[in-house]
Amino acid sequence: MVANIRLLEMDEMIDYEKLPQQQILCIDIKSFYASCSAVMLGLDPLHCLLVVAGNKEREGSVVLAASPRMKKEFGIKTGSRLFEVPNDPRIRIVEPKMATYLRVSMEITRLFHRYVPQEAIHVYSVDESFVKVDGTSSLWGDVYTIAEKIRDDLIREFQLPCAIGIGPNMLLAKLALDLDAKKSGIAVWTYKDVREKLWPVSPLSEMWGIGKRLEKTLNGMGIFSVGQLANYDLQKLETKFGIMGNQLYYHAWGVDLSEIGAPIMDGQISFSKSQILLRDYRNITEIKHVILEICEEVARRARTHKAAGRTITLAIGYSREEKGGGFNRAKTIEAATNITMDLYRVCLELFHQYYDGRTVRQIAISLSNIVPDDSMQLNLFEPNQWKKRQLGYTVDHIRRRFGSEVLLRAVSYTEAGTARTRAKLVGGHKA
């Protein structure tokens, strides 16, 4: 009885009538890379057996996409390794055509423009977009009819299957897509569906915005389902997670006030770069060379957004030949930075402290605890800090104008360097 009273109080506190009642579609092209490759080969995306791998000559190459039938019959999905793909003559293994995928993605966005103006479209990723269709019913019909028209257009013009989630805000549209439409085709979620459809979701990582690490932390607090998260003490969540705790709480109630084009989870901003190495790295000097290259990229991404950060995280993944594993450690510095060598010094410190000598196959670096880069705290012991900061922006400008290969660090010309090879790729893969 106490629990029921508690739920009633929460329902009264959140007045859904005062929240946005928009008509938003979240459209996802099923297995986009695999589906595009299938169509180029004259195959049916839904029924063919096809895998897109970074390099089909390397058994350890990562699977970038697999057709729906590959996932269903063989359990092969994004992130699998090529050696896990069965030796079956029916299976087609192809390499990515990133430039083609991007062109198709842009053409799909143009298709959405037929129904709504540009400002009502938010391209969330190469294969997923939000489309706000408010006020278009007199032209195209109700929101479900519009979803059907777009689905039919994609099949007729591109031969690409899609799933569409519909909701009164971006969050519920995305959840309707991930938790319902990817199985049913088109799904509509309203605020009335939150308790019945969203709250039973468990494990928590099945909900968009909650990863495995956050799920583990929430489990440690006794929260194992979205319903438990929605009925947890808000103040305790804010004390534990800050602004993200507030967002987690209200998202569990289906509340999202963000506009089209705004990130759904504000407050989680970070800049990161992860790289699965093309071979095992055993030499410490070579590992450091790649760490420096990745620091350069992370710092560049921060500068592109005129941002700097105080928390630097280094994650090292060991080779499967040595039973995998690795470490993920972070350090927060006093003054925010976006200078490559500042990140590199911290990463080296973390590397020397936690590296146990095993073979490295994956390196990830992130910069978080972000602040605007509109000021810099002067340090008497580092009088050239301002010049180093400006040098980073100057190098970025030259690379944008003349290409990323025109200015590279010396380590990129060593055998260990990867920047020269990756500069020729599109989206990290062959064009």
PyMOL commands that set and color helices and strands:
alter all, ss='L'
color gray80, all
select helices_A, chain A and resi 2-13+16-18+32-40+68-74+82-84+98-113+118-120+137-140+143-158+170-184+191-198+204-206+212-220+226-230+234-241+243-252+284-304+320-322+340-354+385-402+410-413+419-422
alter helices_A, ss='H'
color red, helices_A
select strands_A, chain A and resi 24-29+50-53+63-66+92-94+121-125+128-132+162-167+186-188+271-281+307-318+326-337+360-372
alter strands_A, ss='S'
color yellow, strands_A
deselect
rebuild
show_as cartoon
